[in-house]
């Protein structure tokens, strides 16, 4: 027997010994995994709930206030569902649940279940990651429902947390709707207030102008003054004609002085009233008329702006109502009676089948490697 043959024989025996040792370790790990599964893993209970988010039909909302009393609803799709899911996964909600239900104490309670328990010394990010595996939601495309699942070590606690998640999600969507509506309507409300104040200011200026000069409309005053001046001019023409006739027929008549005095008075009145009609001074009627017409134009423009802003406000208020979300609970959280996880029988069968298959595959690969070596 040669030395080479003896060396190969010893090498093969050593390889077989190593393979047997690794196989024993492999099966010990499988047995240990199954023992942990059956004797150390804590039972967990799932409580499920479902809700749907709908919106009022925009076409129905625009048909009038009657539609607001009997709103038609339309499916808002997955976009609103993603908004709710994002809130359920948010740190704000999870931290509120942690404080309300003392989740750190609950999820770290099973001290023997080192794999699935929460480390009581974990930091905020680790706790959030752990909670998101136990409290989560997803959108079911075929049914259009948002499904909520809560997994805890106590059936009653799973139900309570799921109910609280529904309550807070509904409140969050209501707050979001209100904030969006307030942001959209805030600017328009400010425009309505601004235009209303502008109308009020112009009205005050018009009343002040009327009170200062004792008139309602300068048009009427000017018309009256023009008529008075015209009448006085006609009367002045008649007086001058009468004076000419008397001077021609009776030059020494005692009426001449009185007629001349009357003509002078008429001329003075005509000059006075004519001066009131026009001139550079602010109290002249043409200047007052210009100011009054300007105020009227400003008032008309401000009134149109206010009417347009009020119409736009009402339109946007109806549209905001049409965009409101309606949170409908389809399935309320129930009290679980059966253990959701771990499913020990199923998990045991899977571990054994996959473990044995993996063993033979690894064994075949290892033997082929040793044979080539």
C-alpha positions in Angstrom: 0.0 0.0 0.0 1.5 3.3 -1.1 1.9 6.4 0.9 -0.2 8.4 -1.6 -3.2 6.0 -1.2 -2.9 6.2 2.6 -2.8 10.0 2.4 -5.9 10.1 0.2 -7.7 7.7 2.5 -7.0 9.8 5.5 -8.1 13.0 3.7 -11.4 11.4 2.7 -12.0 10.2 6.2 -11.3 13.7 7.6 -13.8 15.2 5.1 -16.5 12.7 6.0 -15.9 13.5 9.7 -16.2 17.3 9.0 -19.4 16.7 6.9 -21.0 14.6 9.7 -20.2 17.3 12.2 -21.7 20.0 10.1 -24.7 17.9 9.4 -25.2 17.4 13.2 -24.9 21.1 13.8 -27.3 21.8 11.0 -30.0 19.5 12.4 -29.4 20.8 16.0 -30.1 24.3 14.7 -33.3 23.1 13.0 -34.4 21.4 16.3 -33.4 24.5 18.2 -35.5 26.7 15.8 -38.5 24.4 16.3 -38.1 24.4 20.1 -38.0 28.1 20.1 -41.0 28.2 17.9 -43.1 25.9 20.1 -41.9 26.9 23.6 -40.5 30.4 23.6 -42.4 32.4 20.9 -45.1 34.5 22.3 -48.6 34.2 20.9 -49.7 37.3 18.9 -53.3 38.3 18.1 -54.5 40.3 15.1 -57.5 42.6 15.0 -58.5 43.9 11.6 -60.6 46.8 10.5 -61.6 48.4 7.2 -62.7 51.8 6.1 -63.5 53.6 2.9 -62.9 57.2 1.9 -65.4 58.8 -0.4 -66.0 62.3 -1.7 -69.1 64.3 -2.6 -69.9 64.3 -6.3 -68.7 67.7 -7.6 -71.4 67.8 -10.3 -74.0 67.2 -7.7 -72.6 69.8 -5.4 -72.7 72.5 -8.2 -76.3 71.9 -8.9 -77.4 73.8 -5.8 -77.9 73.7 -2.0 -80.4 70.9 -2.3 -77.6 68.6 -3.4 -75.7 69.5 -0.2 -78.6 68.1 1.8 -78.5 64.8 -0.2 -74.9 64.6 -1.3 -73.9 62.1 -4.0 -70.8 60.3 -3.1 -67.9 59.2 -5.4 -65.0 57.0 -4.7 -61.9 59.0 -4.0 -59.6 56.2 -5.1 -56.3 55.3 -3.6 -54.9 58.8 -3.3 -56.9 59.6 -0.2 -56.2 56.1 1.1 -52.5 56.8 0.8 -53.0 59.9 2.8 -54.7 57.9 5.6 -52.0 55.2 5.4 -49.3 57.8 5.6 -50.9 59.2 8.8 -51.2 55.7 10.3 -47.5 55.1 9.6 -46.5 58.6 10.9 -44.5 59.1 14.1 -47.2 61.4 15.4 -49.8 58.7 15.6 -47.5 56.0 16.7 -46.1 58.2 19.5 -49.6 59.0 20.7 -50.5 55.3 20.7 -47.3 54.6 22.6 -48.2 57.0 25.3 -51.9 56.0 25.5 -51.4 52.2 25.6 -47.8 52.1 27.1 -46.7 50.1 24.1 -43.0 49.9 25.2 -44.1 48.0 28.3 -46.4 45.7 26.4 -44.2 44.8 23.5 -41.2 44.3 25.7 -43.1 42.1 28.3 -42.3 38.6 26.9 -38.7 38.5 28.1 -38.2 34.9 26.9 -39.1 35.8 23.2 -35.9 37.6 22.3 -36.7 37.5 18.5 -40.1 39.1 18.4 -40.1 41.3 21.5 -39.2 45.0 21.6 -36.0 45.9 23.3 -37.1 48.2 26.2 -33.8 50.2 25.7 -34.4 50.8 22.0 -34.3 54.3 20.7 -37.1 56.2 18.9 -36.2 55.1 15.4 -36.0 51.4 16.4 -39.4 51.7 18.2 -41.0 53.3 15.2 -39.7 50.6 12.9 -41.0 47.9 15.3 -44.5 49.5 15.7 -44.8 49.8 11.9 -44.5 46.0 11.7 -47.3 45.6 14.3 -49.6 48.5 13.4 -50.0 49.0 9.6 -52.5 49.6 6.9 -52.7 48.9 3.1 -55.1 49.7 0.3 -57.0 46.8 -1.2 -57.4 47.6 -4.9 -60.2 45.1 -5.8 -62.5 46.3 -3.0 -61.3 49.9 -2.7 -61.0 49.5 1.1 -58.2 50.6 3.4 -57.4 47.6 5.6 -56.0 48.2 9.1 -54.1 45.4 11.0 -53.0 45.6 14.6 -50.8 42.8 16.0 -50.1 42.6 19.8 -49.7 40.0 22.5 -53.2 40.6 24.0 -56.5 40.2 22.1 -58.2 43.1 23.9 -55.3 45.4 23.3 -55.2 44.7 19.6 -58.9 45.6 19.4 -58.4 48.8 21.4 -55.5 50.0 19.3 -57.3 49.3 16.0 -60.3 51.3 17.3 -58.1 54.2 18.3 -56.4 54.1 14.9 -59.8 54.4 13.1 -60.8 57.3 15.4 -57.6 59.2 14.9 -57.6 58.6 11.2 -61.1 60.0 10.8 -60.2 63.0 12.9 -57.0 63.6 10.9 -58.9 63.6 7.6 -61.5 66.0 9.0 -58.7 68.4 10.1 -57.0 68.1 6.7 -60.3 68.9 4.9 -60.8 71.9 7.2 -57.3 73.2 6.8 -57.4 72.9 3.0 -60.8 74.7 2.9 -59.5 77.4 5.2 -56.4 78.0 3.1 -58.5 78.2 -0.1 -61.2 80.4 1.3 -59.0 82.6 3.5 -57.7 84.8 0.6 -61.2 85.2 -0.9 -62.6 86.1 2.5 -59.9 88.8 2.9 -60.9 90.1 -0.6 -64.5 90.3 0.4 -63.7 92.2 3.6 -61.4 94.5 1.7 -63.9 95.4 -1.0 -66.7 95.8 1.6 -64.5 98.2 3.5 -63.8 100.1 0.2 -67.5 100.4 -0.5 -68.0 101.7 3.0 -65.2 104.3 2.8 -66.5 105.6 -0.6 -70.1 105.9 0.9 -68.7 107.9 3.8 -66.9 110.2 1.5 -70.1 110.8 -0.5 -72.1 111.5 2.6 -69.5 113.9 3.9 -69.4 115.8 0.6 -73.3 116.0 0.6 -73.4 117.2 4.2 -70.7 119.9 3.7 -72.5 121.4 0.7 -76.1 120.7 1.6 -77.1 118.7 -1.5 -78.1 115.2 -2.5 -76.9 115.3 -6.1 -75.0 118.2 -7.7 -76.8 117.5 -10.9 -80.0 118.7 -9.4 -78.4 121.8 -7.9 -76.7 122.7 -11.2 -79.9 122.2 -13.1 -81.7 124.5 -10.7 -79.0 127.1 -10.9 -78.9 127.1 -14.7 -82.7 127.4 -14.8 -82.6 130.4 -12.4 -79.8 132.1 -14.3 -81.7 131.6 -17.6 -84.9 133.0 -16.0 -83.0 136.0 -14.7 -81.5 136.6 -18.0 -84.9 136.5 -19.7 -86.2 138.9 -17.1 -83.1 141.1 -17.6 -83.8 141.2 -21.3 -87.4 142.2 -20.7 -86.3 144.9 -18.3 -83.8 146.3 -20.7 -86.4 146.3 -23.5 -88.8 148.1 -21.3 -86.2 150.6 -20.3 -85.3 151.3 -23.9 -89.0 151.8 -24.7 -89.5 154.2 -21.8 -86.3 156.2 -22.7 -87.6 156.5 -26.3 -91.2 157.4 -25.4 -90.9 159.1 -22.0 -87.4 160.2 -21.2 -88.5 162.0 -18.0 -90.5 159.1 -16.6 -89.9 158.4 -12.8 -89.8 154.6 -13.6 -86.5 154.8 -15.3 -84.4 154.8 -12.1 -86.3 151.9 -10.6 -85.9 149.8 -13.9 -82.2 150.6 -14.0 -81.9 149.5 -10.3 -83.8 146.3 -11.1 -81.5 145.6 -14.1 -78.4 146.1 -11.9 -79.7 143.7 -9.3 -80.5 141.1 -12.0 -77.0 141.4 -13.4 -75.4 141.0 -10.0 -77.5 138.0 -9.3 -76.7 136.5 -12.7 -72.9 137.0 -12.0 -73.2 135.6 -8.5 -75.2 132.5 -9.7 -72.9 132.0 -12.7 -69.9 132.2 -10.5 -71.3 129.3 -8.4 -71.5 127.1 -11.5 -67.8 127.2 -12.5 -64.5 128.3 -11.3 -61.2 126.9 -10.0 -62.3 127.0 -6.4 -63.3 123.6 -4.8 -66.7 124.8 -3.8 -67.8 125.6 -7.3 -70.6 123.3 -8.6 -68.6 122.0 -11.5 -65.8 121.0 -9.2 -68.2 119.4 -6.8 -69.9 117.6 -9.7 -66.5 116.2 -10.8 -65.7 115.0 -7.3 -69.2 113.5 -6.9 -69.0 111.7 -10.2 -65.6 110.3 -9.3 -67.0 109.0 -6.1 -69.9 107.5 -7.9 -67.5 105.7 -10.3 -65.4 104.5 -7.4 -68.5 103.3 -5.6 -69.8 101.4 -8.7 -66.4 99.8 -9.2 -66.0 98.9 -5.5 -69.5 97.4 -5.5 -68.8 95.3 -8.6 -65.6 94.0 -6.9 -67.5 93.2 -3.7 -70.2 91.4 -5.7 -67.6 89.4 -7.7 -65.7 88.5 -4.5 -68.9 87.3 -2.7 -69.8 85.2 -5.8 -66.3 83.7 -5.9 -66.5 83.0 -2.2 -69.8 81.2 -2.5 -68.5 79.2 -5.5 -65.4 78.2 -3.7 -67.3 77.3 -0.5 -69.5 74.9 -2.6 -66.4 73.5 -4.3 -64.8 73.0 -0.9 -67.8 71.1 0.3 -67.7 69.0 -2.9 -64.1 68.1 -2.1 -64.8 67.0 1.5 -63.9 63.5 2.3 -66.3 61.1 4.0 -64.8 58.5 6.3 -66.9 55.3 6.4 -66.0 52.4 8.7 -66.8 49.2 6.8 -65.5 46.7 9.4 -65.0 47.7 13.0 -62.2 46.1 15.0 -63.2 42.8 16.6 -61.8 40.9 19.6 -59.6 38.1 18.2 -60.0 34.6 19.7 -57.5 32.7 17.7 -53.7 33.1 17.6 -52.7 34.8 14.4 -49.0 34.2 14.7 -47.0 32.1 15.0 -48.8 29.4 13.1 -46.8 26.7 14.6 -48.0 23.6 12.7 -47.6 25.4 9.3 -44.3 26.9 10.3 -43.0 23.5 11.6 -43.9 21.8 8.3 -42.3 24.5 6.2 -39.1 24.6 8.3 -38.7 20.8 8.1 -39.4 20.6 4.4 -37.2 23.5 3.4 -34.5 22.4 5.9 -34.3 18.9 4.6 -34.2 20.1 1.0 -31.5 22.6 1.8 -29.5 19.9 3.6 -29.5 17.5 0.6 -28.7 20.4 -1.8 -25.8 21.5 0.4 -24.6 17.9 0.9 -24.5 17.3 -2.8 -22.6 20.5 -3.5 -20.1 19.8 -0.7 -19.5 16.2 -1.9 -18.9 17.4 -5.4 -16.4 19.9 -4.2 -14.5 17.3 -2.1 -14.5 14.8 -5.0 -12.9 17.4 -7.3 -10.4 18.2 -4.7 
